Amino acid sequence: MLEGNRQAIQAWNTVLYDKFTRFRAIICNGLAVHGTYAMSRHSPAPGSRVVDLGCGYGDTTQELAKLVGPKGLAVGIDAAERFITTAKSEAAGVENVRFEVADVEEAVPGGPYDYAFSRMGTMFFASPVFAFRNTRKVMPSGGRICFVTWRKREANECLYAAEVVVRELLGEPEKGDQVTCGPGPFAQASCDLVSDQLIAAGWREPTFERSDAPMFIGADLDDAVEFALQLGPAGEIIRLAGKAAADRKDEVQAALRKALQPYMKPDGVWAPSSCWIVTATNP
């Protein structure tokens, strides 16, 4: 395992898995709009072999399996074993789905694959060029990659609105010896950066399409505040701040309620989200 990714994998296998599972309905349903749109725009061919990078619970892997049909195969890969355990359980009986625990920064198991996909998985690579290069190695000439990644944080009020108020109150806490998710959700917001990463890994013709949609972040304001307290950049600041955050809990919650109030709708709390759908071809 690459040292730069060791702590991130530990985080995804422990504290982040627990938090993601607690808020799974919000996370998976919220992100699905971007992932489904990406698959509709750049679908794998029926009968093809696809790999799903950073597959998490495997819901995207099962969607890909439906697209490639019974003659195709969808393989979900994640470095966090607990996610793969859940994915295998939930996909039991689906014959054209497989799951593997692997760090794609070291190697992509299986292959060859005709198509690679990722929904919000590539931003957390400590060494994305390694991961993109390893993916390309198990694909033929003409193979395609398609992944969804957040655009700039300011365009994603679903996460940024909470981050702003929490950072104003708690500042930038020291990481210390605590594990973190890796580079973070907005690590690939720059088209220049990501296109350079892909080209350095040997891919060609990188393209970027915008996907904008309101994202569901809670059934009501209390739900949305609790989500912000636990996950996203705001939740990470609060976790790293520890006692300092606990001592100001009431103040933080009040500030979050005020920040998220404008996004209340009759059917829940919906805030703007914006992603890049990135594609490239193996020459």
N, C-alpha and C positions, 0 to 999 in steps of 0.2 A: 504493500500500500504506500503510495506517495505521502511523504510527511505532511505536505501542505494540505492534504485532504483528510488526514486522520481525525482531527478534531471535529471537522464538519460532519463526517460520517458518524462519529460518536454522538453529536448533537441530534442528528436526524434519527438515530436509533433509540434515543432516550427522551429528553425533554420536548423536542419538536414533534416526535411521533405522538406523544401523549397529548400535546396541545392541538395538533392537526386532527387527531381522532375526535377530540372534544368538539371541535368546530368543523367537522368534516362536511356537513351539509352546506354550510356557508362557503367553504373553500371550493369544494368540487363543483357545486352548482354555480357559484360565481364565476369560476374560471372556465366552465364548460362553454360559455358563449364564444370565447375566443378560440378555444381548441376545436370546437365543432365547425366554426367558420373556416379555420385553417384547413381542416380536413376536406371541407366541401370545395375549397378553392384549389387544393393540391392533393387530390385523393391518390392513394396507391392503386395500382392496376389490379383487377381481379386475378387471383391466382398467384400474386407476388408474395415474396417473403419480406416482412417488415420488422424493424427493431424500434422499440419505444424506449428512449433514453430517459432515465429518471422517472420511471413509470409510476412511482408511488403506489397507490392502492390498486392500480391496474385497470381503472375504469377506461382510460384512453386506449389501453392495449386491447380491451374487449371491443371497443368501437372500431379499432383498426381491423380486428379479426372479422368483424361483420363486413367491412368494406372489401377485404381480399377474398372472402368467401371460403367455402370448405376446401378448395384446392390450394389455398394460400396458407400462410403461417404468420402469426404475430408473436413476437418475443419481447416481453417486457423485462427491462434491466433496471435495477436500482442498487445502490451501494448499501442501503439500510435494510438489514435482514428482516426487521419487523414489518416493514411495508410489504416485502415480498411474501412473507408468511400470510399476511392478510390477503394479498392479491391472489395467491394460489388457492386459498380457501374459497374466495368469492367466485373464482372462475372454474371451480370444480365442475367437470362435465362438459366444458367447452373444448372440443377436440382440437381446434386449430390455434390454441393459445399455449404458450410456454412462459415460464418466468425464471430468471437467473439473478443471483446476488453477485454483483460485480462492480468494480470501480472502472468506469470506461476510460479514465485517465491512464490506466495501466494496460487494459486490453478490452476489446468487445468480444464476448464469447459467441460461439456459433458462427453463422454466416455460411455462404454469402447472402447478403441482403440486397434487395432491389431498392429499398426505400427506408429512410430513417426519419423518425418523428420525435418531437419532444414538446410537451406543454409545460412551460415554466420550470424546466429542469436544468437548462444549460447555464443559467446565471450563477449557479452555485459551484461551478467548476473552479477549483483553485488554479488549474492550468488548462484553460479551454482549448488551446491549440493542440495539446496532447490528445484531449478527448475527441476533437474534430478529426484529427489525423487518424486516430485508431478506428474511428467509425468509417472513414473513407477506405481504410485498408481492407475492410470486409465487404466492400461493395464493388460491383463491376463498373467498367467505363459506362457512363450514362446514368449511373445510380443517382438518386436525388435525396437531399436532406431538406426537411421542413421543420422549423421549430418556432415556438411562440415565446416571446420574451417581453417584459415590461418596457414601455417607453419611459421617458424622463419622469421623475417622481412628481414634478409639478403638474403633470397631465393626469395624474392618478390620485384624485382627491379621495378615493376609496381608502387609501393608505396614508396619503400625505397630510390630509387635514388633521388627523390624529397625531402624526409625527411632529408637526409644527408646534402644537400646544404642549406636548410632553417634553420636547427638547427645550422649549422656553422655560419650563419649570425645573427640569432635572439636568439640563446641560448634556454633556457628552461623557457618560460614566466610563471609568477604566474597565477594560475587559478582565484584567487579572488572569486567573487560571480557569475562568469559566469557558465552556465550549460555546461556539457560535456556528451559525449556519454556513459560513463561508463568505465569499465576497458580498453577497446580499442581493436582494431582488432587482435592484436597478443597475447592476454591474454591466449589463449589456444594452443600456439605453442608447448608446451612441452607434449610429450606422457606420461611421468611420472606423471605430474600434472593432466592431463585430466583423465587418468586411475584411479588415486586416487580419483578424484571427482566422477566418475561413481561408483566405488566400494563402496565409502562411502554412496552413494545414494541407494545402494542395487542392482545395475546392476552387471552382471557377463560376463566374457569372452570379455572384450573390445579388439577390434582389430583396427589397423591403416593401411590404405593404402594411398600411395602417389598419388596425381594427379598434374601433371606438364603440363602447357600449356601457350603459349603466350597470354597476355591479351590486348585487345584493350583499349587504353586510350585517343584516340583522332583522329579525321579525319585528322588533320595536326598538326604541332608543336604548333601553336597558341592555338588550341583546347586543346592539352595535357597540356600546361602550365596553361591555365585557370582552367582546372580540378584540377591540383595540388595545385593551389592557393586557391581553395575552399574546397576540400575534402581530406580525408586520413590524415595521421599523419602530413604532411606538411601543409595542409589547417587548421588543428586544431591549430598548432603552430602559424600560421599567425593570425587566429581569436583571440586567447588568447593574442597575442602580441599587438593587437590594433594599437595605434598610432605609436608605435615603428616600426611596420611592414609597416604602411602606409608611414612613412617618408623614408623608404628604398625600396619603391615599385619597382622602376626602377632597382635597384641593385638585388633584389630578382628575378624579372622576367628574367633578363639577366642570372643569375646563373642557373635558371630552364631550360632556353632554351639550355644552354650548356650541362646540365646534361641529358636532354631528347633527344638531337639531335641524339645520336647513335642508338636510337630505331626507327628512321624513316624508313618506308617501302613505297613502291609505293602505297599501299592501306590504309595508315594511320600510326599511332604510336602504336607499339606493343612491350610490355616489358614482361619479364619472370614473371610468377606467380606460386605459389606452395601451395597446400593445403593438409590437412589430411582429408580423408574420415573415420570417426570414427563410428564403430558399436558396439552394446552391446545387451545382451539378458536379459529379465526379468526372473529370476529363478522360 
